[in-house]
Amino acid sequence: MSPAKKETSAELCGRVTAQGNTIAIRMLEYLSSAKNAVPGFQNLAADFVDLCQELWSIEAGLTEAAKSRNALPVEVGQELDRRVRQVSDDFVVLGQMVGKFVENENHKGGFGRKFRMM
């Protein structure tokens, strides 16, 4: 079995961008279904979309640099990878929180409400 191939900066950034897109969709799902959204959530969602756009720009720049064979200095590449991995970790936590908000919103009323509708 061959050793795992190290993820390039562009691949890492692309993975985190896709992760952010998934969270943005869940945020929109929450905002569209919540009657009373958590205070500040709409501002958070707007800032989050801005961050995702910046990540996409970084990904596009890294992809273009790789195509033209322009490598980043080693220190810059390592720092970028470290920061993007931190963003990925933060996205995991945010994704879990948004998932709980959506789940709570979708299950309001619970079994009793469904039972009364019968």
C-alpha positions as CSV (number, residue, x, y, z in Angstrom):
1,M,0.0,0.0,0.0
2,S,1.4,3.4,-1.0
3,P,1.7,6.2,1.6
4,A,-1.1,8.8,1.6
5,K,-0.4,11.7,-0.8
6,K,0.0,15.0,0.9
7,E,-2.9,17.4,0.1
8,T,-1.7,20.5,-1.8
9,S,-2.6,24.0,-0.6
10,A,-5.1,24.3,-3.5
11,E,-6.7,21.0,-2.7
12,L,-6.9,21.9,1.0
13,C,-8.4,25.3,0.2
14,G,-10.9,23.7,-2.2
15,R,-12.0,21.2,0.4
16,V,-12.5,23.9,3.0
17,T,-14.4,26.0,0.5
18,A,-16.7,23.1,-0.2
19,Q,-17.2,22.6,3.5
20,G,-18.1,26.3,3.8
21,N,-20.6,26.1,1.0
22,T,-22.3,23.2,2.8
23,I,-22.5,25.3,6.0
24,A,-23.8,28.3,4.1
25,I,-26.6,26.2,2.7
26,R,-27.5,25.0,6.2
27,M,-27.5,28.6,7.4
28,L,-29.9,29.6,4.7
29,E,-32.1,26.6,5.6
30,Y,-32.2,27.8,9.2
31,L,-32.9,31.4,8.3
32,S,-35.7,30.4,5.9
33,S,-37.4,28.1,8.4
34,A,-36.9,29.9,11.7
35,K,-39.7,32.2,12.8
36,N,-37.4,33.9,15.3
37,A,-33.8,33.3,14.4
38,V,-31.1,33.5,17.1
39,P,-30.1,37.2,17.5
40,G,-27.1,38.1,15.3
41,F,-27.4,34.9,13.2
42,Q,-28.2,36.8,10.0
43,N,-25.1,39.0,10.5
44,L,-23.0,35.9,11.1
45,A,-24.4,34.3,8.0
46,A,-23.6,37.4,5.9
47,D,-20.0,37.5,7.3
48,F,-19.6,33.8,6.7
49,V,-20.6,34.1,3.0
50,D,-18.0,36.9,2.7
51,L,-15.3,34.7,4.2
52,C,-16.3,31.8,1.8
53,Q,-15.9,34.2,-1.1
54,E,-12.4,35.1,0.1
55,L,-11.5,31.4,0.5
56,W,-12.7,30.8,-3.1
57,S,-10.5,33.6,-4.3
58,I,-7.5,32.1,-2.5
59,E,-8.3,28.7,-4.0
60,A,-8.5,30.2,-7.5
61,G,-5.2,32.0,-7.0
62,L,-3.5,28.8,-5.8
63,T,-4.9,26.8,-8.7
64,E,-3.7,29.4,-11.2
65,A,-0.3,29.5,-9.6
66,A,0.0,25.7,-9.8
67,K,-1.0,25.7,-13.4
68,S,1.7,28.3,-14.2
69,R,4.2,26.4,-12.0
70,N,4.7,29.4,-9.7
71,A,5.4,28.0,-6.3
72,L,4.8,29.9,-3.1
73,P,7.8,30.3,-0.7
74,V,7.9,27.4,1.7
75,E,7.2,29.6,4.8
76,V,4.2,31.2,3.1
77,G,2.8,27.8,2.0
78,Q,3.2,26.3,5.5
79,E,1.6,29.3,7.1
80,L,-1.3,29.3,4.6
81,D,-1.8,25.6,5.2
82,R,-1.8,26.1,9.0
83,R,-4.4,28.9,8.8
84,V,-6.6,27.1,6.3
85,R,-6.6,24.0,8.6
86,Q,-7.6,26.1,11.5
87,V,-10.4,27.6,9.4
88,S,-11.4,24.0,8.6
89,D,-11.5,23.1,12.3
90,D,-13.6,26.2,13.0
91,F,-16.0,25.3,10.2
92,V,-16.5,21.8,11.7
93,V,-17.6,23.4,15.0
94,L,-19.8,26.0,13.2
95,G,-21.3,23.3,11.1
96,Q,-22.3,21.3,14.2
97,M,-23.9,24.4,15.8
98,V,-25.8,25.3,12.6
99,G,-26.9,21.6,12.3
100,K,-28.3,21.8,15.9
101,F,-30.2,25.0,15.1
102,V,-31.7,23.5,12.0
103,E,-32.6,20.3,13.8
104,N,-34.2,22.1,16.7
105,E,-36.2,24.3,14.3
106,N,-37.4,21.3,12.3
107,H,-38.5,19.4,15.4
108,K,-40.3,22.2,17.2
109,G,-43.7,20.9,18.4
110,G,-42.3,17.3,18.4
111,F,-44.5,14.3,18.8
112,G,-47.4,16.0,20.6
113,R,-48.0,18.3,17.7
114,K,-48.0,15.6,15.1
115,F,-50.3,13.4,17.3
116,R,-52.9,16.2,17.6
117,M,-53.0,16.6,13.9
118,M,-54.2,13.0,13.5
